[in-house]
Amino acid sequence: MNPFKTGVTLSATVVLFYALCTLVWMAAPEPFMNFMNALFHGLDFRRLQTGESVSWWSVIYPAIVFAVWFFAAGSFFAWLFNTLRSDR
């Protein structure tokens, strides 16, 4: 397993799903909040809403953080997998 390719793949997947999640939230905020509350066993995500408009930076910055973090996690996963693999 190639650590770089695994890191890039995981990072791209997470950022894509984050972008899709953001688009769904922007298009249908109330149904999205109902879904999130149901997904997390009734945890009320509406309390996190500030009422402020969404800026590009408030969307892009978390995407950058996710990209870096999940690249590191995917790379580490592949490295650890290769290290612990017993069929070498």
C-alpha positions as a Markdown table, in Angstrom:
| # | Residue | x | y | z |
|---|---|---|---|---|
| 1 | Met | 0.0 | 0.0 | 0.0 |
| 2 | Asn | 1.5 | 3.3 | -1.0 |
| 3 | Pro | 1.3 | 5.8 | 1.9 |
| 4 | Phe | 1.3 | 8.9 | -0.3 |
| 5 | Lys | -1.5 | 7.6 | -2.6 |
| 6 | Thr | -3.5 | 6.4 | 0.4 |
| 7 | Gly | -3.2 | 9.8 | 2.1 |
| 8 | Val | -4.2 | 11.6 | -1.0 |
| 9 | Thr | -7.2 | 9.3 | -1.5 |
| 10 | Leu | -8.5 | 9.6 | 2.0 |
| 11 | Ser | -7.9 | 13.3 | 2.0 |
| 12 | Ala | -9.8 | 13.9 | -1.3 |
| 13 | Thr | -12.6 | 11.6 | -0.2 |
| 14 | Val | -13.1 | 13.5 | 3.1 |
| 15 | Val | -12.9 | 17.0 | 1.4 |
| 16 | Leu | -15.4 | 15.9 | -1.3 |
| 17 | Phe | -17.9 | 14.6 | 1.3 |
| 18 | Tyr | -17.4 | 17.8 | 3.4 |
| 19 | Ala | -18.1 | 19.9 | 0.3 |
| 20 | Leu | -21.2 | 17.9 | -0.5 |
| 21 | Cys | -22.4 | 18.1 | 3.2 |
| 22 | Thr | -21.9 | 21.9 | 3.1 |
| 23 | Leu | -23.9 | 22.2 | -0.2 |
| 24 | Val | -26.8 | 20.2 | 1.2 |
| 25 | Trp | -26.8 | 22.2 | 4.4 |
| 26 | Met | -26.8 | 25.5 | 2.4 |
| 27 | Ala | -29.6 | 24.3 | 0.1 |
| 28 | Ala | -31.9 | 22.7 | 2.8 |
| 29 | Pro | -30.8 | 23.8 | 6.3 |
| 30 | Glu | -33.9 | 22.6 | 8.2 |
| 31 | Pro | -34.0 | 19.1 | 6.7 |
| 32 | Phe | -30.3 | 18.8 | 7.1 |
| 33 | Met | -30.5 | 19.7 | 10.8 |
| 34 | Asn | -33.2 | 17.1 | 11.2 |
| 35 | Phe | -31.0 | 14.5 | 9.6 |
| 36 | Met | -27.9 | 15.5 | 11.7 |
| 37 | Asn | -29.9 | 15.3 | 14.9 |
| 38 | Ala | -31.3 | 11.8 | 13.9 |
| 39 | Leu | -27.8 | 10.7 | 12.8 |
| 40 | Phe | -26.3 | 11.6 | 16.2 |
| 41 | His | -29.1 | 10.1 | 18.4 |
| 42 | Gly | -30.9 | 13.4 | 19.1 |
| 43 | Leu | -28.0 | 15.6 | 19.8 |
| 44 | Asp | -29.3 | 19.1 | 19.0 |
| 45 | Phe | -27.1 | 20.6 | 16.3 |
| 46 | Arg | -29.3 | 23.7 | 16.0 |
| 47 | Arg | -27.6 | 25.1 | 19.1 |
| 48 | Leu | -24.4 | 25.4 | 17.1 |
| 49 | Gln | -26.1 | 27.7 | 14.5 |
| 50 | Thr | -25.0 | 31.3 | 15.0 |
| 51 | Gly | -27.4 | 33.0 | 12.6 |
| 52 | Glu | -24.4 | 34.7 | 10.8 |
| 53 | Ser | -24.1 | 34.3 | 7.1 |
| 54 | Val | -21.6 | 31.8 | 5.8 |
| 55 | Ser | -18.4 | 33.2 | 4.4 |
| 56 | Trp | -16.1 | 31.4 | 1.9 |
| 57 | Trp | -13.4 | 31.3 | 4.5 |
| 58 | Ser | -15.7 | 29.5 | 7.0 |
| 59 | Val | -16.0 | 26.8 | 4.4 |
| 60 | Ile | -12.5 | 26.7 | 2.9 |
| 61 | Tyr | -10.6 | 26.8 | 6.2 |
| 62 | Pro | -12.1 | 23.6 | 7.6 |
| 63 | Ala | -11.6 | 21.9 | 4.2 |
| 64 | Ile | -7.9 | 22.7 | 4.3 |
| 65 | Val | -7.7 | 21.4 | 7.9 |
| 66 | Phe | -9.5 | 18.2 | 6.9 |
| 67 | Ala | -7.3 | 17.8 | 3.8 |
| 68 | Val | -4.1 | 18.0 | 5.8 |
| 69 | Trp | -5.3 | 15.9 | 8.8 |
| 70 | Phe | -6.7 | 13.1 | 6.7 |
| 71 | Phe | -3.7 | 13.0 | 4.4 |
| 72 | Ala | -1.6 | 12.5 | 7.5 |
| 73 | Ala | -4.0 | 9.9 | 8.9 |
| 74 | Gly | -4.2 | 8.0 | 5.5 |
| 75 | Ser | -0.4 | 8.1 | 5.1 |
| 76 | Phe | 0.1 | 6.8 | 8.6 |
| 77 | Phe | -2.5 | 4.1 | 8.1 |
| 78 | Ala | -0.7 | 2.8 | 5.0 |
| 79 | Trp | 2.7 | 3.0 | 6.6 |
| 80 | Leu | 1.5 | 1.1 | 9.7 |
| 81 | Phe | -0.3 | -1.5 | 7.5 |
| 82 | Asn | 2.9 | -2.1 | 5.5 |
| 83 | Thr | 4.9 | -2.3 | 8.7 |
| 84 | Leu | 2.6 | -4.8 | 10.5 |
| 85 | Arg | 1.8 | -6.9 | 7.4 |
| 86 | Ser | 3.0 | -10.4 | 8.0 |
| 87 | Asp | 3.1 | -11.7 | 4.4 |
| 88 | Arg | 6.3 | -10.0 | 3.4 |
